[in-house]
Amino acid sequence: MRRSVSTLYSSFTNIRFKITQLPNMEKQNMSLKYELCLDCSALDGSVLDGGKPVCECNACHTGPDCSQLVPDCVWKPMFLEPFWKQNAANSAIMVAGWLQMGYEFEDGSLTSNELEKVIRKLHATVGNAVTDGGYIVFGAGLTQLLNAAVHALSSDGSSSPAMVTAMLRGSNAKQIHDLAYYWPHYTAIPSPMDEDLMIFTFSKLTDHAGSRFWWAIVKDRVVYERMVNYVDLNTYGALEKLN
């Protein structure tokens, strides 16, 4: 299972990258980058920007090699970090500087069809959500997708958005399922969820909270189109670099 998730993660972040497009880049470059990461006291990695590598320390650590503790700092644990360090070769990422420089893909869309395929395959592999017959909306964070969902579920011509409550009230109430933690390393998965509007996050899947990449699985096409329109007007797409 862990190997499958690692492989899917690698595909997830490199889906539009073809190694054949990188001239004169060989495996030693990958090894060099990983070796430099090990020089930061095993506390996150170093940045290669064409100049001298600089360590980017995890929370509560500082100094040129991340070896100094910050006094009175509240630590935010990243429990999957050891897993990614153990699978460094399988999860390493190399992206050419000229890739994905614009807002849109070659077909004029703001989302990657290949990434959508990988997400569907991911849910099928894990068994936590039904994607057949559903549409996928990408978003930059939970707040954006929640706002898009509330907008999409509001009545046409309404002067105010739909009322958001913790409990359903009335026959016309619509549910938004936040399933950020519905992954096997957080909770038991007795069966795949099959709801009208489900929201998931990349950060809880892999522990990469800084990505801010979320997606919604929507059954109703009208709701899907209204959510996409909201996201496009709000940020003109969602994190094209991750797409």
N, C-alpha and C positions, 0 to 999 in steps of 0.2 A: 504493500500500500504506500509506504513512504517513498519507495523508488518511483512509483507511478506518479505521485504528486510532484516529486522533484522533476521528473521528465516533463510533466504538463506545465510546470512553472517555467522551465527553460523555453518551451514552445510559446508559452503565453507572452513572454517579454521579447522574444526574438522572431515573432511570427512572420514579419515581413522582411526579415534580414536574410540575405543569401551570402554565404561565406565566399562564394565564387566572385562576388563583387568587390572583395577586398584584395587589391593587388599587393603582392609581396608581404603578406601578413602570415606568419607561420606559428606553430604551436609554442615556440619559445616565448613569444610575446605574452601568451596567456599564462605561461608558467611564471614569467617575470612579474606580472601584475599580482599573481597570487602570493609569490614569495615576499613582495613588498608589503602586502597586507599583514604578513606575520610579524613585521617589525614594529607594529603599533601595540605592543604588550598584549596581543590577542584581544584588543578592545576596538573593534571595527577596523576599517581599512585605510589605505592611503589613496590620495587622489593623484592621478596621472594626467596632467594638463599640458604636457610638452615641456614642463620645467622640472624643478626639483620636487619629488614626492612629498606631500604633507599629510600627516595623520589627521583623520577626522574621528575624534573620540566619541565614545558613547556617553550618555548622561552620567554625571557624577565623576568623570575622569577628565583630566586636562594635562597639559605639558606637551613637549615636542613628540613624545612617544606614548602619550596617554597613560603614563604610569603614576601620575599624581592624583590622589583622591580630592574631590571638592568637599570642604567641610560643610556639615549640616545639609547635605543634598539628599533629596528624596529620590530614591532609585526607581526607575521604571523598567522592570525586567522584560527581557526579550527572550522568551523561553525557547524559541526555535533557532536562536543563533547557533548553538552547538551543532544542530542538524545541518545547517547550511555550511558551516565550516568543515564538517566531515564530508560533505558532498560538493566541495568547492569546484572541482573540475567539471562536474555535471551541470552546475548551476551558474558558471561564469558567463558573463555577458560581454560581447564585443559589438559595438555599433559604429558604423562609419559616420563621419561628421556630416556628410551630405544627405543622409537619409532623413525623410520626414521633416523637411524644412518648412513646408507650407501648411496651410490649414486643412486642405482637402486631399483625398486620395486621387489616384489617376482617373477614377470613374466619376469624380465630382462629389462623392459622398464624404461624410464626416466620421464614419465608423468603418472599421475593417471587417469585411465578411469572413476573413480567415480567423480573426480573433473570436468572432461569434461562434464559429464552428468549434474552436477549441473549448470555449465555455460550455457549449452543449455536451461535448465529449467529457469534460471534467465532471459535470453533474451526473452524467450517465455512469461514469466510473465510480464515483463516490456513492451514488445512489441516494442523494439528499433532496433532489428536486426533479420534477417532470418538466422538460422543456418542449416536448412535442406539441405542436399546435400553438406555441407561444412566441412572442416577439421579445427581443432583448434591447433594452435601452441602457446606454452607458452614461455615467455621471461622475462628476468631480466631487465626491464626498456624499455622505448620507443626507445632509441638509438639502443639497440641490435636488436629489431624487425625491425626497419627501415633498418638497415644494412643488416639484413637477407633477407628482402623483395627486396632490391635493388640487392643483390647478386642473388636471385632466379629469378628475372625478367631480368637479364642481358643475352645477347645472348650467346649461347654456343660457347666456343672457343675464346671469346672476350678477348683482352689483357687488357681491362679496364672495370670497372663497368658501368652500365647504367647511363646516365646523368640525374641528378635530377633537375627538374624545377618546378616553381610555377604554370605554366600553361601547358596544354597538347599541344604538337606540333607534328603533323604527325599522320598518320593512325596506326602506330605501337606503339604509346604511351600507357603506362599502368598506371592506377591510383592506388594510395595507400591512403586509406581514414583513417585519424586520427580522431577517434570518441570518444576521451577521455571524452568529455563533453556532449555526446549524451545520457544523462540520464534525467528523468523528473524533477529532482530538479535543473537542470541547464537550460534546454531549453524545448520547446514544442516538443512533439513526434507525428507529424501528421501521420506517418506510419513507419513501420520497414524498416531499410536500408537493401538493398539486392544487395551488390556490390561484385566484384570479390575478393577484399582484404581489409578487415576492421580491424582496430586495436582499442582495448579497454583497459582500465586500472582499476585495483582494487582500486587504490587510490582515483580516482574521484567518484567512486561508494559509498564508505564508508568513505572517508576522511582520510584513513590510508595511507598517502603518503610514509611513511617509508618502506612499504612492497616491493616497486619496482616490483610488480607483474603485468605483462601485458599479453595480449593474442591477437592473430590474428585469424580471421575467413577467411579461404582461400577456394575458390571454385575449383581451379585447383589442381589436385593431384600432378602433377609434380612440380609446384611451392611450394606446401606444403612440399613435400619431400626435396626439396632443402633448404627451410627455416629451417626445422628440422635438417638437416645435418649441416647447418651453426651454429645454436645454440649449437648443441652437440659438435662441434669442438671448439667453442668459450668459452663455460663455462661448458661443459659436463652436459647439462640439465639446467633447470631454477628453482632455488629456491625449491629444493626438500622438504624443511620443509613446504612450503605452499602447495605443491602438496598433 
